Amino acid sequence: MSTSLNAARRTAELAEVASGEVVDLLVVGGGVTGAGVALDAAARGLSVCLLEAHDLAFGTSRWSSKLVHGGLRYLAQGELGLAHESAVERGILMTRTAPHLVRALPQLVPLFGDRGTRIMAGFRAGDLLRRAARTPGSLLPPPRRVPAAEALALAPGLRRAGLRGGLLGFDGQLVDDARLVLALARTAAGLGARVITRAEVTTLTGQGAQAVDTLSGNHFEVHARSVVNAAGVWSGQLVDSVRLRPSRGSHLVLDGGALGVHGTSLTMPVPGERNRYALVLPQQDGRVYVGLTDELVDGPVPDVPEVPESDVDFLLSVASSVLERELVPSDVLGAFAGLRPLLAGTGVQGADLSRKHAVLTSSEKVLTVVGGKLTTYRRMAADAVDAAVALHGLTAGPCRTRNLPLVGAGTAAAAPARLLAKYGTEAAAVAALDRPERVSGDITAAEVLWAVRHEGALDADDVLDRRTRIGLVPADRAAAEPVVAELLATRA
């Protein structure tokens, strides 16, 4: 199929771009922003090459809370424009471009003593944003108060003593953030974009890049009429004038059954702070993610950030404040952290830096798109391509991504519900591989083979850490790795 990414396609397209051909747009970075830029440009009829040093969604894009925010937090900060933008983009994802990857997530704010008047006012303002964005109430119902009995029915693990009830709102939740990136990249590939992973850029100019194929060690050049640097927190390593202040967002992985949290998430005020909340986010596999922190970090940017013990203690403490049982470090099955590529500012805390995005132009006419949020990736991409077209006089059509369905969107044939939630219209094709052997949990050999044949997975790490997310729990990863390695070796 035209959207399939695999080793053979990578080899062929790497040879094409290294042959001296000049593409209209070179994109550096295979996260949600870079993949979004590649899709936007390809949809406008531009020739596109995307280079990613590691794998699709290798960096910050796979370490998010897996939420598609409606902008409620930005309202509290007085950033009405950003809040409205987020609500609009959430609606586009849920109704047009990726309805198979985004679902409505109930969000419960348990009330202990506090009447929640201010929080409910925020919920209602968020619902006004939802209406302004024309997202149907059938997808995201309006907020309401619930009594203590209903709060406990929604989240049986809540602390009963002092529980006065709760506030129930709704937001969008991704099945998986890495799968959104993959859908963007594959949709772009279906429109002719060359998506090349394991291609590390060493030098970037306004006319292209020098890079190395990290699989073979061979060096090559890509020539381009325009260049967009979408390398996230690594953008400043490619363009010296870019100044970022990364902020670490940590999450813990726990057993939802042990916590008594299943289909409804919890939003918990951080004790002693105003307008800061932590989250308990249920996942399809029965796990929950507890997050998140917002700590500015200095020094070199690591490939994979570590979660410090201080973040673990903080998140366990906040979650324990609303749960019946006190959480301890032994409850933690896994942990992950992402570094947000925030524009440098004067704030002393990560929460003080704006989530607005910017498109910066270097002296060599390299465009760098930074800042922003996963939810608003499409607007970021559109602004970056608009800037490239204007700066270099490229012949391109208008932005089409507002109504362009991603791979997997649409009416799906009958297939297991779990596969439909991950693969959409491709679920039946995954099931048709007829390899039901379990790799980890409900994940089967068929999904591993599909990842290699159609989703660009080149090794076991790609499968474990980004196509299936087995790797979020180290014990699960260790058990599954030999099975996945064998499947990749035989491709049977």
C-alpha positions as CSV (number, residue, x, y, z in Angstrom):
1,M,0.0,0.0,0.0
2,S,1.2,3.6,-0.7
3,T,1.2,4.5,3.0
4,S,3.4,1.6,4.1
5,L,6.8,2.4,5.6
6,N,9.4,-0.4,5.8
7,A,13.1,-1.1,5.3
8,A,12.9,-1.6,1.6
9,R,11.1,1.7,1.0
10,R,13.6,3.5,3.3
11,T,16.5,2.1,1.3
12,A,15.0,3.1,-2.1
13,E,14.0,6.6,-0.9
14,L,17.3,7.3,0.8
15,A,19.1,6.5,-2.5
16,E,16.7,8.9,-4.4
17,V,17.3,11.9,-2.1
18,A,21.0,11.3,-1.9
19,S,21.3,11.2,-5.7
20,G,21.3,15.0,-6.0
21,E,17.6,15.6,-6.5
22,V,16.4,18.9,-5.1
23,V,13.2,18.6,-3.0
24,D,10.9,21.5,-2.3
25,L,11.0,21.0,1.5
26,L,13.4,19.2,3.8
27,V,12.0,18.6,7.3
28,V,14.3,17.6,10.1
29,G,12.6,15.8,13.0
30,G,10.2,12.9,13.1
31,G,8.0,13.9,16.0
32,V,4.5,15.2,15.9
33,T,5.5,18.6,14.6
34,G,7.9,17.3,11.9
35,A,5.5,14.6,10.7
36,G,2.7,17.3,10.7
37,V,4.9,19.6,8.6
38,A,5.7,16.8,6.1
39,L,2.0,16.0,5.8
40,D,0.9,19.6,5.3
41,A,3.6,20.2,2.7
42,A,2.9,17.0,0.8
43,A,-0.8,17.7,0.8
44,R,-0.1,21.1,-0.9
45,G,1.7,19.3,-3.7
46,L,5.3,20.0,-2.6
47,S,8.0,17.4,-2.8
48,V,9.1,16.5,0.7
49,C,11.9,14.7,2.5
50,L,11.8,14.1,6.3
51,L,14.9,13.0,8.1
52,E,14.8,11.6,11.6
53,A,17.9,10.7,13.5
54,H,16.3,7.8,15.4
55,D,12.7,6.6,14.9
56,L,9.4,8.2,14.4
57,A,8.1,9.6,17.7
58,F,11.5,8.9,19.3
59,G,11.6,12.1,21.4
60,T,9.1,14.2,23.3
61,S,6.1,13.2,21.2
62,R,5.9,9.7,22.8
63,W,6.3,11.0,26.4
64,S,3.1,13.1,26.6
65,S,0.1,12.6,28.8
66,K,-1.7,11.2,25.7
67,L,-4.3,14.0,26.0
68,V,-5.8,16.2,23.4
69,H,-6.4,19.3,25.5
70,G,-9.3,21.7,25.1
71,G,-7.3,24.6,26.4
72,L,-8.8,24.8,30.0
73,R,-5.4,25.4,31.5
74,Y,-4.7,28.3,29.1
75,L,-7.9,30.0,30.1
76,A,-6.8,30.1,33.7
77,Q,-3.6,31.7,32.5
78,G,-5.5,34.4,30.5
79,E,-4.3,33.0,27.1
80,L,-7.7,33.0,25.5
81,G,-6.4,32.8,21.9
82,L,-4.3,29.7,22.8
83,A,-7.2,28.1,24.6
84,H,-9.5,28.6,21.6
85,E,-6.9,27.3,19.2
86,S,-6.5,24.1,21.4
87,A,-10.3,23.6,21.5
88,V,-10.6,23.9,17.7
89,E,-7.7,21.5,17.0
90,R,-9.1,19.0,19.5
91,G,-12.4,19.1,17.6
92,I,-10.7,18.6,14.3
93,L,-8.9,15.5,15.6
94,M,-12.0,14.0,17.2
95,T,-14.4,14.6,14.3
96,R,-12.4,14.6,11.1
97,T,-8.8,13.7,11.0
98,A,-8.2,11.0,13.6
99,P,-11.5,10.0,15.3
100,H,-10.1,6.4,15.6
101,L,-7.2,7.6,17.7
102,V,-9.0,10.1,20.0
103,R,-11.8,9.3,22.5
104,A,-13.7,11.3,25.1
105,L,-12.1,11.0,28.5
106,P,-14.3,11.6,31.6
107,Q,-12.3,13.8,34.1
108,L,-13.4,13.7,37.7
109,V,-12.3,16.4,40.2
110,P,-13.0,14.9,43.7
111,L,-14.1,17.4,46.2
112,F,-12.9,17.2,49.8
113,G,-14.1,20.3,51.7
114,D,-13.7,22.6,48.7
115,R,-17.0,23.3,47.0
116,G,-15.2,23.5,43.7
117,T,-17.0,26.7,42.6
118,R,-13.9,28.1,40.9
119,I,-13.1,24.8,39.2
120,M,-16.6,24.4,37.9
121,A,-16.5,27.9,36.5
122,G,-13.4,26.9,34.6
123,F,-15.1,23.7,33.4
124,R,-18.1,25.8,32.1
125,A,-15.7,28.2,30.4
126,G,-14.1,25.2,28.7
127,D,-17.5,24.0,27.6
128,L,-18.1,27.4,26.0
129,L,-14.8,26.8,24.1
130,R,-16.0,23.4,23.0
131,R,-19.2,25.0,21.7
132,A,-17.3,27.8,19.9
133,A,-15.1,25.1,18.3
134,R,-18.3,23.3,17.2
135,T,-17.4,20.0,18.8
136,P,-20.7,18.2,19.4
137,G,-21.9,17.7,22.9
138,S,-22.5,14.1,22.0
139,L,-18.7,13.7,21.8
140,L,-17.8,15.8,24.8
141,P,-20.8,16.2,27.2
142,P,-21.1,19.4,29.3
143,P,-19.7,19.3,32.8
144,R,-21.8,18.6,35.9
145,R,-21.6,18.1,39.6
146,V,-21.8,14.6,40.9
147,P,-22.7,13.3,44.5
148,A,-20.2,11.3,46.5
149,A,-21.9,8.0,45.6
150,E,-21.5,8.6,41.9
151,A,-18.0,9.8,42.3
152,L,-17.1,6.5,44.0
153,A,-18.9,4.6,41.3
154,L,-16.8,6.4,38.7
155,A,-13.5,5.9,40.7
156,P,-13.9,3.3,43.4
157,G,-10.4,4.0,44.7
158,L,-11.2,7.4,45.9
159,R,-10.7,8.2,49.6
160,R,-14.1,8.0,51.3
161,A,-13.4,10.1,54.3
162,G,-14.5,13.7,53.7
163,L,-15.5,13.1,50.1
164,R,-18.3,15.6,49.3
165,G,-18.8,14.7,45.6
166,G,-17.0,15.8,42.5
167,L,-17.0,17.7,39.3
168,L,-17.2,15.7,36.1
169,G,-15.9,17.2,32.8
170,F,-14.7,15.7,29.5
171,D,-11.6,16.1,27.3
172,G,-9.9,14.2,24.5
173,Q,-7.5,11.3,25.1
174,L,-5.2,9.7,22.5
175,V,-5.1,5.9,22.3
176,D,-1.4,6.5,22.0
177,D,0.7,9.6,21.1
178,A,3.3,7.7,19.1
179,R,0.5,6.2,16.9
180,L,-0.7,9.7,16.1
181,V,2.9,10.6,14.9
182,L,3.0,7.3,12.9
183,A,-0.4,8.1,11.3
184,L,0.8,11.5,10.2
185,A,4.0,10.2,8.7
186,R,2.3,7.4,6.9
187,T,-0.4,9.7,5.5
188,A,2.4,12.0,4.3
189,A,4.2,9.1,2.7
190,G,1.0,8.2,0.9
191,L,1.0,11.6,-0.6
192,G,4.6,11.2,-1.8
193,A,6.7,12.4,1.1
194,R,10.0,10.5,1.7
195,V,10.2,9.6,5.4
196,I,13.7,8.4,6.3
197,T,14.5,7.3,9.8
198,R,18.0,6.6,11.2
199,A,19.3,9.6,9.3
200,E,21.2,11.9,11.6
201,V,21.6,15.5,10.3
202,T,25.1,16.8,11.1
203,T,25.0,20.2,9.3
204,L,21.9,22.2,8.3
205,T,21.7,25.1,6.0
206,G,19.0,26.9,4.1
207,Q,19.7,24.8,1.0
208,G,19.7,21.4,2.6
209,A,21.6,19.1,5.0
210,Q,24.5,16.9,5.4
211,A,23.6,13.7,7.2
212,V,24.7,10.2,8.0
213,D,22.8,6.9,7.6
214,T,23.3,5.5,11.1
215,L,22.5,2.0,9.8
216,S,25.3,1.9,7.3
217,G,27.6,4.7,8.4
218,N,27.4,6.3,5.0
219,H,27.3,10.1,4.7
220,F,25.0,11.8,2.2
221,E,23.5,15.2,1.3
222,V,20.0,16.3,0.8
223,H,19.4,19.4,-1.4
224,A,16.3,21.5,-0.8
225,R,14.6,24.7,-1.8
226,S,13.4,25.2,1.8
227,V,14.3,23.7,5.2
228,V,12.2,23.4,8.4
229,N,13.9,22.4,11.6
230,A,11.4,20.5,13.7
231,A,13.8,18.8,16.0
232,G,12.1,19.8,19.2
233,V,14.3,20.1,22.2
234,W,17.3,19.4,19.9
235,S,16.5,22.3,17.5
236,G,19.2,24.5,19.0
237,Q,21.9,21.9,18.2
238,L,21.1,22.4,14.5
239,V,20.5,26.2,14.5
240,D,22.6,28.2,17.0
241,S,20.3,31.2,17.2
242,V,17.4,29.1,18.6
243,R,17.2,29.5,22.4
244,L,15.0,27.0,24.3
245,R,14.4,26.2,27.9
246,P,13.3,22.5,28.2
247,S,10.8,21.6,30.9
248,R,10.6,18.0,32.2
249,G,7.2,16.4,32.4
250,S,7.3,13.1,34.3
251,H,4.7,10.3,34.5
252,L,4.5,7.1,36.5
253,V,2.9,3.9,35.3
254,L,0.8,2.0,37.8
255,D,-1.8,-0.8,38.0
256,G,-5.2,0.8,37.6
257,G,-6.9,-2.2,39.4
258,A,-4.7,-1.7,42.5
259,L,-5.6,2.0,42.6
260,G,-9.3,1.5,41.9
261,V,-9.2,3.8,38.8
262,H,-10.5,2.5,35.5
263,G,-12.4,4.4,32.8
264,T,-12.5,7.8,34.5
265,S,-9.5,10.0,35.0
266,L,-8.8,12.0,38.2
267,T,-7.8,15.6,38.2
268,M,-6.2,16.5,41.6
269,P,-5.2,20.0,42.9
270,V,-1.6,20.1,44.0
271,P,-1.7,20.9,47.7
272,G,-0.4,24.3,48.5
273,E,-0.5,25.6,44.9
274,R,-3.0,27.5,42.9
275,N,-4.1,26.5,39.4
276,R,-1.8,23.4,39.4
277,Y,-3.1,20.0,39.0
278,A,-1.9,16.4,38.7
279,L,-3.7,13.6,36.8
280,V,-4.4,9.9,37.1
281,L,-5.1,8.8,33.5
282,P,-6.5,5.3,32.8
283,Q,-5.3,3.4,29.7
284,Q,-6.8,0.7,27.6
285,D,-4.5,-2.0,29.0
286,G,-5.7,-1.4,32.6
287,R,-2.6,0.6,33.6
288,V,-2.8,4.2,34.7
289,Y,-0.4,7.1,34.1
290,V,0.1,9.5,37.0
291,G,1.5,12.8,36.0
292,L,2.8,15.3,35.6
293,T,5.7,17.5,36.6
294,D,6.8,20.8,35.1
295,E,10.5,21.3,36.0
296,L,12.9,23.4,34.0
297,V,16.1,21.5,33.2
298,D,19.6,22.7,32.2
299,G,22.5,21.0,30.6
300,P,22.8,18.7,27.6
301,V,19.6,17.2,26.2
302,P,19.6,13.4,26.6
303,D,18.1,11.1,24.0
304,V,15.8,9.5,26.7
305,P,15.2,11.6,29.8
306,E,15.3,10.0,33.2
307,V,12.6,10.4,35.9
308,P,14.3,11.6,39.1
309,E,13.3,10.2,42.5
310,S,12.0,13.6,43.5
311,D,9.4,13.5,40.7
312,V,8.4,10.0,41.7
313,D,7.9,11.1,45.4
314,F,5.9,14.2,44.3
315,L,3.5,12.3,42.0
316,L,2.9,9.5,44.5
317,S,2.2,12.0,47.2
318,V,-0.3,14.0,45.2
319,A,-2.2,10.9,44.0
320,S,-2.2,9.5,47.5
321,S,-3.9,12.7,48.7
322,V,-7.2,11.7,47.0
323,L,-7.0,7.9,47.1
324,E,-8.0,5.4,49.8
325,R,-4.7,3.7,49.8
326,E,-1.3,5.4,50.1
327,L,0.9,4.8,47.2
328,V,4.5,3.8,47.7
329,P,7.5,3.4,45.3
330,S,6.9,-0.3,45.0
331,D,3.6,0.5,43.3
332,V,5.4,2.0,40.3
333,L,5.6,-0.4,37.4
334,G,7.4,2.1,35.1
335,A,8.1,5.8,34.6
336,F,8.8,8.1,31.7
337,A,9.6,11.8,31.1
338,G,9.5,14.1,28.2
339,L,11.2,17.5,27.6
340,R,9.0,20.2,26.3
341,P,10.7,22.4,23.8
342,L,9.6,25.7,25.3
343,L,10.9,29.1,24.1
344,A,13.3,30.6,26.6
345,G,11.7,33.3,28.8
346,T,12.0,34.8,32.2
347,G,9.8,32.4,34.1
348,V,11.4,30.6,37.1
349,Q,9.2,27.6,36.7
350,G,8.2,25.6,33.7
351,A,4.6,26.5,34.1
352,D,5.5,30.2,33.7
353,L,6.8,29.7,30.1
354,S,4.2,30.1,27.3
355,R,3.0,27.1,25.3
356,K,2.6,29.3,22.3
357,H,4.5,28.2,19.2
358,A,6.8,30.2,17.0
359,V,8.3,29.9,13.6
360,L,11.8,31.4,13.6
361,T,14.0,32.3,10.6
362,S,17.8,32.0,10.9
363,S,20.3,34.1,9.0
364,E,20.7,31.2,6.6
365,K,16.9,31.0,6.1
366,V,16.4,27.9,8.0
367,L,12.9,27.9,9.5
368,T,12.6,26.5,13.0
369,V,9.2,25.7,14.5
370,V,9.3,25.4,18.3
371,G,7.1,25.7,21.4
372,G,3.4,24.7,21.2
373,K,1.6,21.6,22.3
374,L,0.9,18.2,20.8
375,T,-2.8,19.2,20.5
376,T,-1.9,22.1,18.2
377,Y,0.6,20.3,16.0
378,R,-1.5,20.9,12.9
379,R,-1.5,24.7,13.3
380,M,2.2,24.7,14.0
381,A,2.8,22.7,10.8
382,A,0.5,25.0,8.7
383,D,2.3,28.1,10.0
384,A,5.7,26.6,9.2
385,V,4.8,25.6,5.7
386,D,3.1,29.0,5.1
387,A,6.4,30.6,6.1
388,A,8.5,28.3,3.8
389,V,6.2,29.0,0.9
390,A,6.4,32.8,1.4
391,L,10.1,32.9,2.2
392,H,11.2,30.9,-0.9
393,G,8.4,31.6,-3.3
394,L,7.4,27.9,-3.6
395,T,4.4,27.0,-5.8
396,A,2.0,25.3,-3.4
397,G,-1.7,25.0,-2.8
398,P,-3.6,26.0,0.3
399,C,-3.4,24.1,3.6
400,R,-5.6,21.0,3.4
401,T,-5.0,19.2,6.7
402,R,-8.1,20.6,8.4
403,N,-10.2,18.0,6.6
404,L,-7.6,15.4,5.6
405,P,-8.3,12.0,7.3
406,L,-5.2,10.3,8.6
407,V,-4.4,6.6,7.9
408,G,-6.9,4.5,9.8
409,A,-9.7,7.1,9.9
410,G,-13.1,6.2,8.3
411,T,-15.6,3.4,8.5
412,A,-13.8,0.2,9.6
413,A,-14.7,-3.4,8.8
414,A,-15.5,-5.8,11.6
415,A,-12.5,-6.5,13.8
416,P,-11.7,-6.9,17.5
417,A,-12.5,-3.8,19.4
418,R,-8.9,-3.5,20.8
419,L,-7.5,-3.5,17.2
420,L,-10.1,-1.0,16.0
421,A,-9.1,1.4,18.7
422,K,-5.4,1.3,17.6
423,Y,-5.6,0.7,13.8
424,G,-9.1,2.0,12.7
425,T,-9.8,0.9,9.1
426,E,-6.6,-1.2,9.1
427,A,-7.7,-3.4,12.0
428,A,-9.2,-6.1,9.8
429,A,-5.9,-6.3,7.8
430,V,-3.9,-6.7,11.0
431,A,-6.3,-9.4,12.2
432,A,-6.1,-11.1,8.8
433,L,-2.4,-11.8,9.3
434,D,-3.7,-14.6,11.6
435,R,-0.8,-14.6,14.0
436,P,-2.7,-14.7,17.4
437,E,0.3,-15.7,19.5
438,R,0.6,-13.3,22.5
439,V,3.7,-11.2,22.8
440,S,2.8,-9.2,25.9
441,G,-0.7,-8.8,27.4
442,D,-3.1,-8.6,24.5
443,I,-0.5,-7.7,21.9
444,T,0.0,-10.4,19.3
445,A,2.6,-11.5,16.8
446,A,0.4,-10.0,14.0
447,E,0.9,-6.5,15.4
448,V,4.7,-7.0,15.5
449,L,4.7,-8.1,11.8
450,W,2.4,-5.3,10.8
451,A,4.7,-2.8,12.5
452,V,7.7,-4.1,10.4
453,R,5.8,-4.4,7.1
454,H,3.8,-1.2,7.2
455,E,4.7,1.0,10.1
456,G,8.5,1.6,9.6
457,A,9.7,-0.4,12.5
458,L,13.3,-1.5,11.8
459,D,14.3,-3.3,15.0
460,A,12.9,-4.6,18.3
461,D,13.3,-1.2,20.0
462,D,11.0,0.4,17.5
463,V,8.3,-2.3,18.1
464,L,8.6,-2.4,21.9
465,D,9.0,1.3,22.7
466,R,7.0,3.1,20.0
467,R,4.7,0.8,18.0
468,T,3.3,-1.1,21.0
469,R,4.5,0.7,24.1
470,I,5.3,-2.5,25.8
471,G,8.6,-0.8,26.9
472,L,6.8,1.6,29.3
473,V,7.0,-1.2,31.9
474,P,10.6,-2.6,32.1
475,A,9.5,-6.0,33.3
476,D,7.1,-6.4,30.4
477,R,9.8,-5.3,28.0
478,A,12.3,-7.8,29.2
479,A,9.9,-10.6,28.9
480,A,8.7,-9.6,25.4
481,E,12.1,-8.6,23.8
482,P,13.2,-12.2,22.9
483,V,9.9,-13.0,21.3
484,V,9.9,-9.8,19.3
485,A,13.5,-10.3,18.2
486,E,12.7,-13.8,17.0
487,L,9.7,-12.5,15.0
488,L,11.8,-9.8,13.4
489,A,14.5,-12.3,12.5
490,T,12.1,-14.7,10.8
491,R,9.5,-12.2,9.5
492,A,7.3,-15.3,9.2
